[in-house]
Amino acid sequence: MFKIEKSGVAATTENSLSFSELVSIVKKLPRSKKIKLSQEIEKETLDSTLTTLLSSFKTKRLSQREIDLEVEIVRSQLYAKKK
């Protein structure tokens, strides 16, 4: 579904466009509209990428004890390197 605005009047249509038709329409847009469209696409893509990235970092909940243990391991390794 596409929202089409013409002369300030908004209309909704159920017609589908092929990719080549969409590209053809975009090519006819003024430069300022192309930039705005590009920014919207970039924002949507970035949101999707960020969501995917954040979900990849999800882990089980760590207890304070587990965190402390890991900190001590790293500290010991760093201390051993300094010797």
Secondary structure, DSSP 8 states (H G I E B T S, - for coil): -EEEEETTEEEEE-----HHHHHHHHHHS-HHHHHHHHHHHHHHHHHHHHHHHHHHT------HHHHHHHHHHHHHHHHHHH-
